[in-house]
């Protein structure tokens, strides 16, 4: 395969062309195109993914699927899509010390801290040792 054919194959694959379409356009066997794409890591360009934060097209990796182009985008997306943020927290009262604390609505928390949990679970003796 000529280097010009390799360049054309890469461009066509990045544009979402199938193995058959590339083979017909370049006058190559479909199996030749498949094996070259497999060796060059181009087999998943058809189902390419896009970074949900910035919209950049992600190139496939050998191991696993990337969801974001960088850690910066991943952190920014997570921060902007927080479901359980401070705005959703509700105030509860600790079962041991009766102090108020914040928890999320779906949480079954009864204690404000691990110390209060230990005190309730093991009695006053655990408070003295803790």
Backbone bond lengths (Angstrom), bond angles and torsions (degrees), N, CA, C in turn:
res aa  C-N    CA-C-N  psi(-1)  N-CA   C-N-CA  omega(-1)  CA-C   N-CA-C  phi
1 X - - - 1.451 - - 1.533 107.88 -
2 X 1.308 116.77 134.13 1.460 122.62 -179.01 1.533 110.51 -76.81
3 X 1.323 115.52 156.16 1.470 119.10 179.79 1.531 110.90 -65.20
4 X 1.330 117.61 -32.44 1.470 119.91 177.09 1.532 110.55 -66.13
5 X 1.342 116.40 -36.57 1.466 120.16 176.41 1.530 111.05 -67.43
6 X 1.342 116.08 -38.15 1.464 119.83 178.27 1.529 111.05 -63.66
7 X 1.337 115.92 -42.48 1.465 119.81 178.29 1.528 111.54 -64.06
8 X 1.327 115.55 -43.08 1.465 120.01 179.08 1.530 110.43 -65.24
9 X 1.334 116.16 -40.66 1.462 120.69 178.97 1.535 110.34 -61.35
10 X 1.331 116.49 -44.55 1.473 120.50 179.79 1.531 110.74 -61.75
11 X 1.333 116.88 -45.20 1.471 120.56 179.84 1.527 111.47 -62.59
12 X 1.331 115.89 -43.50 1.461 119.57 -179.13 1.522 110.80 -66.41
13 X 1.317 116.74 -38.02 1.468 120.42 179.90 1.520 110.48 -67.52
14 X 1.342 117.04 -39.58 1.460 121.32 177.48 1.524 111.80 -64.99
15 X 1.329 116.79 -27.37 1.469 121.40 177.81 1.520 112.64 -85.96
16 X 1.350 116.70 3.09 1.450 120.04 173.73 1.512 115.97 91.77
17 X 1.317 118.36 13.66 1.463 120.88 179.34 1.529 110.51 -72.61
18 X 1.318 116.06 149.24 1.459 121.39 179.55 1.528 109.88 -82.83
19 X 1.336 115.89 168.16 1.465 121.15 178.02 1.527 111.05 -58.86
20 X 1.323 116.72 -43.30 1.460 121.61 -179.23 1.516 112.33 -64.15
21 X 1.315 117.33 -41.84 1.462 121.45 179.58 1.525 110.70 -65.03
22 X 1.324 115.93 -41.12 1.467 120.05 179.73 1.524 110.34 -67.33
23 X 1.336 116.25 -44.39 1.463 120.63 -179.89 1.526 111.19 -59.78
24 X 1.326 117.18 -42.89 1.466 120.73 179.89 1.525 111.27 -66.51
25 X 1.320 117.89 -39.92 1.458 121.45 -178.03 1.527 112.21 -70.14
26 X 1.321 117.25 -34.86 1.468 120.69 -176.44 1.519 113.49 -97.54
27 X 1.331 117.46 -6.84 1.451 120.87 -179.34 1.520 113.19 71.98
28 X 1.319 116.50 34.59 1.458 122.47 -179.94 1.520 110.04 -114.99
29 X 1.307 115.56 166.94 1.456 120.94 174.13 1.530 108.92 -73.46
30 X 1.330 116.39 145.12 1.462 120.14 178.37 1.529 110.68 -62.50
31 X 1.335 117.68 -36.07 1.461 120.63 178.31 1.528 111.85 -67.08
32 X 1.320 117.91 -33.56 1.468 121.46 176.09 1.522 109.68 -64.09
33 X 1.327 116.72 -43.71 1.457 121.58 179.01 1.532 110.09 -64.07
34 X 1.321 116.97 -44.31 1.467 121.48 179.35 1.514 111.64 -59.99
35 X 1.329 116.82 -48.39 1.463 119.61 -176.53 1.527 110.99 -67.25
36 X 1.339 117.82 -38.37 1.462 119.26 177.14 1.533 110.70 -64.30
37 X 1.323 116.56 -43.01 1.472 120.45 179.36 1.527 111.20 -63.05
38 X 1.315 116.68 -38.46 1.462 120.41 179.31 1.530 110.32 -65.36
39 X 1.336 116.94 -44.71 1.467 120.84 179.88 1.524 111.62 -67.50
40 X 1.314 117.60 -34.77 1.467 121.60 -177.37 1.530 112.45 -88.54
41 X 1.345 117.77 -3.06 1.461 120.51 180.00 1.512 113.49 75.22
42 X 1.314 117.48 29.75 1.471 121.94 -177.62 1.515 113.34 -103.72
43 X 1.325 118.14 6.24 1.454 119.26 -172.57 1.526 113.56 -70.52
44 X 1.321 120.41 -17.19 1.464 120.48 -177.28 1.525 113.43 -107.56
45 X 1.327 118.26 14.79 1.458 119.02 179.30 1.513 112.87 -66.26
46 X 1.325 117.52 -25.17 1.460 119.73 -179.80 1.525 110.10 -64.21
47 X 1.316 117.01 -41.89 1.459 121.52 -179.80 1.519 109.84 -103.65
48 X 1.329 116.86 53.80 1.461 119.98 -177.57 1.522 110.46 -72.27
49 X 1.311 114.48 155.75 1.454 119.80 -179.69 1.519 109.95 -111.15
50 X 1.304 114.85 160.53 1.456 122.20 -178.09 1.524 107.95 -123.09
51 X 1.327 116.65 137.57 1.462 121.75 178.00 1.530 108.37 -62.47
52 X 1.337 118.42 123.63 1.466 119.63 -177.39 1.526 113.69 -69.60
53 X 1.330 118.14 -16.06 1.458 120.66 -178.95 1.524 111.79 -87.65
54 X 1.348 117.30 -52.31 1.466 120.15 -173.66 1.528 113.60 -108.61
55 X 1.352 118.47 -13.28 1.453 121.47 178.29 1.517 114.31 84.79
56 X 1.321 118.51 7.27 1.457 122.40 179.65 1.530 109.96 -71.00
57 X 1.333 117.20 140.89 1.459 121.38 178.61 1.525 108.38 -75.74
58 X 1.325 116.13 130.16 1.459 121.68 -178.14 1.515 110.07 -96.68
59 X 1.297 116.25 131.51 1.454 121.10 175.59 1.518 108.32 -82.65
60 X 1.312 117.65 146.79 1.465 119.95 -177.43 1.522 111.47 -70.65
61 X 1.320 115.19 152.13 1.452 121.73 175.10 1.513 108.63 -111.01
62 X 1.313 116.07 161.89 1.455 119.52 -178.51 1.520 111.72 -67.15
63 X 1.330 117.74 -36.90 1.464 121.48 -176.12 1.525 109.44 -117.50
64 X 1.292 116.70 111.90 1.461 121.18 174.48 1.516 113.77 81.32
65 X 1.297 114.66 176.13 1.450 122.71 -176.91 1.515 108.97 -114.37
66 X 1.306 116.79 132.68 1.457 121.23 177.71 1.521 109.08 -88.49
67 X 1.310 115.94 141.55 1.454 120.33 177.84 1.526 111.18 -104.09
68 X 1.331 117.32 -27.53 1.458 122.63 -177.76 1.525 109.28 -130.09
69 X 1.323 116.73 153.80 1.462 120.14 -178.46 1.520 111.75 -77.76
70 X 1.330 118.22 -23.64 1.462 120.92 -179.27 1.524 109.66 -156.30
71 X 1.323 115.54 168.16 1.459 120.27 175.79 1.523 110.98 -65.92
72 X 1.325 117.04 -33.01 1.464 120.95 178.87 1.529 110.61 -60.46
73 X 1.331 116.75 -45.30 1.464 120.66 178.21 1.528 111.05 -66.62
74 X 1.329 116.18 -39.01 1.468 119.82 -179.78 1.529 110.61 -63.25
75 X 1.339 116.82 -44.43 1.465 120.50 179.65 1.526 111.26 -66.74
76 X 1.342 116.25 -41.54 1.469 120.21 -179.68 1.524 110.78 -63.73
77 X 1.342 116.93 -42.06 1.462 120.04 179.30 1.526 110.61 -65.07
78 X 1.330 117.36 -44.36 1.463 120.81 -179.57 1.526 110.65 -62.67
79 X 1.329 116.70 -39.83 1.462 119.84 179.88 1.520 111.55 -66.76
80 X 1.330 116.81 -39.13 1.469 119.42 -178.22 1.528 112.83 -79.57
81 X 1.330 118.31 -14.08 1.461 121.75 -179.13 1.527 112.48 -115.67
82 X 1.298 117.16 29.48 1.461 120.23 179.12 1.520 109.65 -64.65
83 X 1.294 115.73 128.49 1.459 120.74 176.43 1.524 108.94 -92.62
84 X 1.308 115.20 -44.03 1.459 120.15 -179.63 1.515 109.06 -102.31
85 X 1.299 116.75 83.47 1.453 121.54 177.94 1.509 110.07 -107.76
86 X 1.326 117.46 178.30 1.462 121.35 179.19 1.528 113.10 -56.99
87 X 1.337 116.29 -26.97 1.467 119.59 -179.08 1.525 112.37 -68.72
88 X 1.346 117.80 -19.70 1.461 121.30 -178.50 1.527 113.62 -98.69
89 X 1.317 117.41 -5.72 1.464 120.66 -176.62 1.534 110.19 -72.22
90 X 1.333 114.99 145.95 1.460 120.10 176.45 1.531 108.19 -119.55
91 X 1.304 115.28 155.83 1.463 120.16 -178.31 1.523 109.81 -90.20
92 X 1.345 115.48 132.23 1.457 122.11 177.57 1.514 108.49 -125.64
93 X 1.333 115.46 170.50 1.461 120.33 179.14 1.528 108.92 -115.67
94 X 1.337 116.55 132.62 1.459 122.17 -178.86 1.527 109.56 -64.16
95 X 1.332 116.76 137.75 1.462 122.05 -178.25 1.527 112.56 -71.42
96 X 1.329 117.99 -18.58 1.464 120.92 -177.43 1.518 111.78 -103.21
97 X 1.326 117.24 -60.44 1.478 120.16 -173.60 1.524 113.17 -92.35
98 X 1.325 118.15 -7.18 1.468 125.36 178.80 1.527 113.50 64.74
99 X 1.324 117.34 14.23 1.466 120.75 176.04 1.528 109.23 -78.62
100 X 1.334 118.04 146.78 1.467 120.14 177.39 1.539 110.72 -76.17
101 X 1.345 116.41 146.68 1.456 122.17 173.87 1.514 108.21 -147.54
102 X 1.328 116.39 162.26 1.461 121.18 -178.36 1.518 110.44 -102.27
103 X 1.330 115.51 139.04 1.459 122.48 177.80 1.521 107.75 -145.55
104 X 1.310 116.25 167.59 1.457 120.42 178.58 1.530 110.13 -88.49
105 X 1.326 117.83 152.68 1.467 121.45 -174.79 1.532 114.64 -55.94
106 X 1.316 119.39 -35.82 1.458 120.38 -177.17 1.529 112.58 -84.40
107 X 1.313 117.22 -5.77 1.458 121.27 -177.79 1.532 110.61 -79.04
108 X 1.321 116.30 145.78 1.466 121.40 179.20 1.522 110.83 -104.11
109 X 1.307 116.44 28.53 1.466 120.71 -177.77 1.526 110.56 -65.79
110 X 1.341 115.50 138.86 1.458 121.19 176.15 1.521 111.76 -119.64
111 X 1.320 117.21 -14.21 1.459 121.52 -173.57 1.520 110.18 -120.90
112 X 1.329 115.79 149.76 1.464 120.40 179.49 1.519 112.04 -82.66
113 X 1.337 117.49 -20.37 1.459 120.55 -177.95 1.526 110.56 -153.44
114 X 1.325 115.20 169.91 1.461 120.50 177.66 1.530 110.13 -67.74
115 X 1.320 116.90 -33.82 1.465 121.09 177.85 1.524 112.39 -60.85
116 X 1.320 117.55 -41.39 1.469 121.22 177.70 1.532 110.59 -67.86
117 X 1.316 117.14 -36.84 1.463 120.36 176.87 1.521 110.38 -62.11
118 X 1.330 117.54 -46.81 1.462 122.26 -179.78 1.524 110.50 -62.47
119 X 1.340 116.12 -42.28 1.465 120.22 179.99 1.525 110.85 -61.93
120 X 1.327 117.75 -40.43 1.456 120.78 -179.68 1.529 111.19 -74.73
121 X 1.290 117.23 -37.56 1.464 121.54 -176.71 1.522 112.57 -72.47
122 X 1.323 116.40 -42.90 1.457 120.03 -173.65 1.530 114.21 -111.58
123 X 1.310 116.40 3.34 1.463 119.52 176.13 1.524 112.88 83.13
124 X 1.301 115.47 -174.63 1.466 122.19 -174.83 1.519 113.24 -65.78
125 X 1.318 117.55 -26.37 1.471 120.91 -178.87 1.522 110.08 -62.09
126 X 1.321 118.51 -37.49 1.460 122.09 179.51 1.527 111.15 -67.55
127 X 1.350 118.14 -30.95 1.448 121.35 177.60 1.519 110.49 -63.12
128 X 1.308 117.10 -40.11 1.465 120.87 -178.55 1.522 111.31 -67.60
129 X 1.339 117.34 -34.12 1.462 120.02 -178.15 1.520 111.85 -83.88
130 X 1.316 119.33 -21.39 1.455 123.44 -174.68 1.450 111.58 -86.45
